[in-house]
Each structure stands twice: as C-alpha cells, then as structure tokens.
Amino acid sequence: MASKKSSKVWEYFEKVKDDPKKVKCKLCQQLLSYHTTTTNMAYHLKRLHPQFHDDSSGSTSASAAAPRLTQKKIDLRPPLSEKRKKEITEKIAEFVALDMRPVRIVEGEGFKELLRTLEPGYTVPTRATVMDVVHTKYLSIRSDIYMAIQDCEAVSFTTDIWTSLQMEAYLTVTSHFITGDWRLESFVLETKKMEDSHTADHIARELTEIICEWDIPSSKIVSVVHDNAANMVACTNQLVQQPRWGKMKGVRCAGHTLQLCINSALKQDPICRTVAAARRMVSHFKKSAKATTALQEQQKQQNVPLHKLVQDVVTRWNSVYLMLDRLIEQKGPVSAVLTDESVSKRSDRDLELSTSQWRTAEDIVAVLKPMITLTELLSQENNASLSATVPMLMNIKKRHLVVHEDDSRTTKIIKTTLSDEMDRRWELKGPGLEISVYISAAVLDPRFKKLSFLSDDQRDEAYSVVAELAESLTDRSCQEESDTVDPGPTAPKQDAVMAMLLASDEDEEEQDETSEMKVYLKDFTKCNGGPLEWWKKNEDRYPKLSRVAKRFHSIPSTSTPSERIFSKAGFIANKSRSALFPTNVNKLVFLAHNFRRIRQPQVQ
C-alpha cells in the first residue's frame, strides 16, 4: 500500500483504519475527506502548514520519501488547542491596543509570516475578530474601573480637547481618586468626538453625559481640572451651578497658569528681542546641513557635549528656556561656525548674538530655572495633589523672585513680572485665598499645614473650613447609613438626647480641645513618603479628616494627565487608521492607558 502513495503529501497524512474515505493529518491530527486524489490534503498543507507544503509536482518512492519524512518530524509540533488559539488572539488584541498599532496590521503579509513561523498551526484572525476581542477587553476593564470608582471616597477629573491628524476634535476625560489603601489611581473614562463647535455649553453637556454614563454620584465629585482656555473656564462655571455636579470646583491647570506667567515675562523688552534673535539663530542651524556638520566638528574640537540645538515651540512648555539654555552651553561652537567664512555667508554671520544679548539670555535662564523645576514638579503624574502649589509659589516668591539692588535690568524685569503675574492669576494677595481649594489641600498636607505664609486670621479661617467639611461629611455618612440600616429600639436615641441635655460647659471645652483638627495641628509626625503615605499610617487617628484628605488629594495640580493621552491618541487616530469609528478610537485609547493600570497597578 505504501508504495502506491507517490504524492509527497502522503508524508504528512495517513489513512484512517476504520474509514477508508478519511485521512488524518500527522501535523495537527485533523480529519479530511479522501476519495482518489490528494488535492484536499495539498490545500490543507498550504493553508495551515505552509512550511511543509511543496508546490513541485512529481512522484517519489517510499524509500526516497523516508529521509525527508524523518527530517520533517524533527520540526513537528503538537496541534494547537482551542485554548492556545484564543490566548494568541487575545495577545494580538492587547498588542494592537497597548502599542497603538493599526488594527489592519493583522492583514499584513509580514505579520502573517511572523505568526506562521512562531505558531504554524495558528490562523491569523481578521480585523473584525480582533476588534471583537478589543471590545470584550474594553467591557471587562470598564467594569473593573466602574467598581473602583463606586468604592472610592471622592473623584476628580482632568479634561482637555485635542485634534487628530484628520482635524477631528476629541474630548478626553480622566478620573483621579484615592483607593481605600491610599493609592492614587488615574484612569481614562472617555474619549468622545466633538461634532459641534467647542462652546462652553457643548463641553458641559458632554462632560455631564460622561459622568451620567459612569453613574458617578454628585456627592463624590470634587473638581474638574482644565487649562486656561476661555471656553473651559466658562464650562466649569456652568457646571458649578448644576445640582448634578454637587459642590464641584473648577481648578485651572497650575502648569498652564505658570507658563502664562513665564510667557508674560518673556514678552517684555529687551527680553523678547533676545529670544527672537536666538530663535533665528537656531532656525539657521536646523535648516542648514552644512552648518550642522560644522557645529559637530567645533563641538569635538572644543570638547563641548555633542548636543543638538533646541528649537522653541509655541505649544510646548518651557521650550524657550530649553532653547536658550542649550545655546548658552553651545555658545563657543555656535559662534565659531557663524564667524567661519568658509561655512557661513555674510548674511549668516549677522545671526550671531551680541554681547548684551548673550548676557540677557544668561539672565533669563538663571531666573527661569527654578520656575521650570516647579513646572516639572507640578506636572508629575504621581504628584496627585495640588496641596504643594501655593506653598511652593510662596517659597519661590520669597526666596527667588525678590529683587536685589545688584540684579541686572533684565533680571529685575523678569522677577517683577513673574511675581505680579503669579499674584494676579492665583489671587495670592486677594481676599478669599484662605478658603480656596489650594489652601484646603495644603491644610491636609502635613508638610504645609502650618500655612506660615498666611496671617493668623487667615490660618484660623482655613482650618475652620476644613474642620466644618470634615463634620459635614461625617454627618452625611451617618445619615446614609441610617437610611439603609434598621434603627432598632428608640432607647439609644433617648439616651443620646439625655446626654445632650445634661452636657456641661466643661464637657464641650474638653471635646473641643480634643477635636481632630486641634490634635492634627499639634501632630509633628514626620511625612517622609508624601501626604498619601502619611495618611495611610494615620487614618485611624483622624477618621474625619482622612475623608476630607481623600477628596483634596485626589485633585491633580495640572491637566497633564489628560494631555499625555494626546500623544497616545495621536498614534491611534492617525492617517493609517482613518477608517476607525469614534467608538473604536475611544476603546483603543481607553485600553492603551488603562490596561496595565487596572491589571497591574504597581506598574507606573
């Protein structure tokens, strides 16, 4: 019988003993129909085991086929189980979401060839199948985040609008809250396409729709952090008036606000002329390959770091500082290239900064350096609370922006402008600072609770605001529990009333002296690991204040958590994915940001 099997495909198939009309694949154990030809078997090899398929025709004897069969058996692998196939498909979906790849990557020949090599028995799924798996994962992760938000004490939001390469506007909303074990969580909730104009009314409707979809109670909503755009400011002003948003506070992004202060200082003369001249100089090197090559040679000769010049970008924070700082570092090589007649034309040599302009650039960098550090600190994603914002602003005004007699004219202009702008934009000198959300957050940060930058009356008012909020949250919690628990006999209530009637003044004084706020203010326990770590260790000592702490420490100081989504979203909603529906953009952005956070919260 074996001698009659002249086709090469018989190396990989054998007849079924109990059914002569069936053959079994030796590679995957699959049964196929067999009549008189090997066409069906050849197609099976080509489709599922292409590495074993041979298009060449002709017959071979059993003795000649034996060595090839032995060699092929070395590469034989056990057939893939359905469980393994499902696992691979899920990993492909995760790969698409986490690495922000186009879904159509599964249709690429290179991707298919890779999978054939890694898992010969696996068939690459279609785009529709991958998106089905993405949808399933989206629902699963969404459910986990929903439950986490329902379990938290309070939640804050950051939001901003970004534009894709197709000039389609999207609104991204990110949630921030503190878990029961005092761990900061940050999750993207929604990325919605903005069909209408970006008016305050439209944005407010979209935000309200999102919190309704997520079923977030008004009592849990603390704040919405946004940039300083007029429409976003007007939007939060509207939300404050809506009962659905409870006692929500609109908070302007500290990073944006600080950058506006810096921009105002850079617009002053002669600072703006120096910045413009530096911009032209850098632009020349960016456009001239000859000048760039000569700069690299000069860097080597002068033993200067081989760094490229930095071009400032209007929309990029701190880019002017970075441009000037790099120019000062590369002053020697840059000047050598611009004065070299063999490299630079006469018109190019005029790009060189004057001595006074170099001094002005140095003054700008010296004053702005601490401001840049402050911006970076406030923009860190793990720096959840805005409790440090006003204390750091006050410190930088007191220790860095004080004008001295020996300061240069440029330095005095920058310091004065920065100080005035900070006072104006944060209302640091106006009435009501002590009741602002910034100060309430600082009260609940053990590092800044002394509020040494406020007057005695302002401090007392700030402490009173937080203490009253702590009592109101406790009363509300007790009321919610009484609404859901059987009150039982009335005797305890009568005892409570009797105790209230018989209470003496001494009892009130003793209770007041031992109130949580007074004890907390006298507590000098060190705060080495940050406010969240401190409250985690001391929550039992201050049960009322800890609830307020979870509210205020959930507020990010900047809107950068939402803005960081833009870069991810830009990869997803680009030209190669122009056919993506907005709902799929939402799912892919959601998974790209949330997947590892919800599955592996320890990974940052």
Disulfide bonds with the S-S distance in Angstrom:
none
